[in-house]
Amino acid sequence: MTNKQHWEKVYTEKQPHEVSWTQEVPETSLAFIREFNLPKNANIIDIGGGDSKLVDFLLQEDFQDITVLDISAQALQRAQDRLGAQAGKVTWIVSDITDFKPSKRYDLWHDRATFHFLTSDQQIEKYLEIARLSVNGFLTIGTFSHDGPTKCSGLEIRQYNEEDLQERLSEGFTKIRCITEDHVTPFKTMQNFTFCSFKTKHN
């Protein structure tokens, strides 16, 4: 089964309360984003956004140029169905992040729990190459920490701490700050995350 087939199956067969990554309010992501004091016309992309509610809150805060990218068309369709007419204000892109060919630069690149699914050095470098070419401002990234799970949705992941992420993104990005936090899943289990924010070095 390919990665795409895996995620289409997940989003076809499981509801939000049946997957560990669901958040009713993405508080940590929103807190990082608010710190950047972005203008309302900033170009924002949510990498691996799926049916996350981050886009709902960004629309509520009157951001006007939001893109959500995910490998699963089914995940994005769920988000569009939830948003109704509001979905027309968002750009939706179905793509594996390592195949993504951005058509513009982004003021903010947000990634909660996509990067850690890239387990080969080749995949990781491709992701970072795309980010370096397309981010013109800020990047925020959340991954499982060294105290977090070693798998998600049956797939192997890579764990990261603050030093790991800083080293990985040292070419092109300067760290702003990092935190660790426990995400409480819909099943009331804990998943420890590392979240970091960065800015592009040419800014």
N, C-alpha and C positions, 0 to 999 in steps of 0.2 A: 504494500500500500504506500502510495506517495504521501508526502507531507500534506499536499492539498487535499487528497482523498481523506486523510485522517481528520483534518479539521472540518471538512464539509460533513463528514459523518457525525462528528461531535455536535456541531451546531444544528444538524437535522434531528438528532435523536435525543438531545438533552436540553432541558430548559435552564434558564439562568440560575435557579436555586439548586440545580444539580451539578454545577461546576464550581471548582474551588476559588476561581479568580473573581467572581462576582462581587461588586461593591455597589451599594445603593447610592453612596456619596463618595466620590474619589477625593477624599479630603487632602491627602498628602500631595497628590498631583496638583490640585487646585492651589494649595498653599505655595508650592514652588512656582507655579505659573504667575500667581499674583505678585510674587517678589520681583519679577522681571519688569513690571510696570509697562507692559506692552501697549501700544496704541490699538484701538479697536479694529483698525484695518490691517493689523499684523497678519502675515501669512503663517498659519499654524498647521502642523501635520501631526496626527496621532498615528504612530507606527504600531501595527498589530492591534488597532483599536477595537476590532470585532463589533460586538454589540454593547461595548462599554457605555456608561452614561456620562462619561466626560464630555462628549459632544453636546449633550443636553445642557450641561451647566455652562459651557463656553457660549452657547447660543443665548442662554439666559443673561450672561454678562455682556451681551451685545457684540461679541467678536463676529466679524463679517466675512472672514476668509479662512474657513476651516476645511481641512482635508482629512479624511479618515482612510487609512490603507489597511487592508487585511488580505490574507491568502484565501479566506473563505468568503465566497459570494453569499452564502447562506447567512453568515454572521452579519454582514453589512445589510442584507435585506431585513433582518430582524430589527436592526437599529433604525432603518428607514421607515419600517412599518410603525415602530413605536413613536417616531417623531412626526409622522403624518406630513402635513404641508410644510412643516419646518425643514424636512429633509431636503427640500429643494434649495435651501440656502447653503448646503454642504456639498463638497466634491468628494465622491466615493470612488476609490481605486481598488480593484481586485488584483493583487499581485503578491508574490513572494517578495519579501524585502530585498533579497539578494538579486532579484531580477528587475527591481524598480529603476526606471529611468526618469528622474524628475524633469519636469518641463519648466520649473521655476525654482527660485531660492526661497528658503523658509526662514522666517524670523525665530521660529520655535519648532524644535523637533522633540516630540514627547514619546517616550517608549516605556510602558509598564509591562514587563514580562514578555517581551519578544526576544530581546538580545540574548537572554540566557538559554533559549532553545537552539542557538547556533553553537554546535559542539566541535566543528572542525576549524582549524586555523584559517582555511581557505574561505569558509563562510563568514567568519568574523572579520577578516580583512576586507572582504567585499562589502559588508555592511558599513564598516568604518570609512571605506573609500567613498561610498555613496553619501554618507553623512558629511564628510569633509567637503565634498563638492556642492552639496545642496543646502547646508546650514549657513546662514548669515546672521548670527545672533546668538541664540541660546539652545542648549540641549539638556533635557532632563531624562534620566534613565533609572528604571527600577528593576532589580533582579533578585533572585533568591540569594540570600547571604550564605556564608559558611555554616551558619546555624539553621539554615532553611532546608527544604526538601531537596532530594537529589533527582527526583523525577516529577513531572507534571503531566497529567492526562496520558499517563503511560509512556511518556517520552523522556529520554535522558536530557538533563540540562547541565549547564555549567554554573557553579556558584561563584559569586564575586563578593569581595569586601571593598572598602573604600580604596585601598592601595591598588588592588587589581584593576578597578575601573579607571583610576587615575592613570595608571600605566598604559592601559589599552587605548585611552583617548588622548594621551600626551601629545601625539602628533595632530596638531590642528585645534586642540581645545585646552582651555585652562579651567581647572576645577574651581567652583565657587564654594559649594558646601556639600556635605554628605550626612545622612542619618541612617540609622537602622530602625526598623519598626516591625511589629507583629501585625500581620493581616489576619483577621478573624474570618474564616471561611463560612459559607452558609451552613456547613456541618458543625460549626463551633469548634473547629480545630485551628491551630496557630501555624502560620507560615511566616518565617522571619525574612524580611526584605532589606536590601541595601538600596537606598535612593540617593542619587547624586545629581547636582546641577553643574553645568559647564557653560562657558561662553567661548565663542570662536576667538582664536588668537589674533586675527586681523582686526578685531573690533577694539 
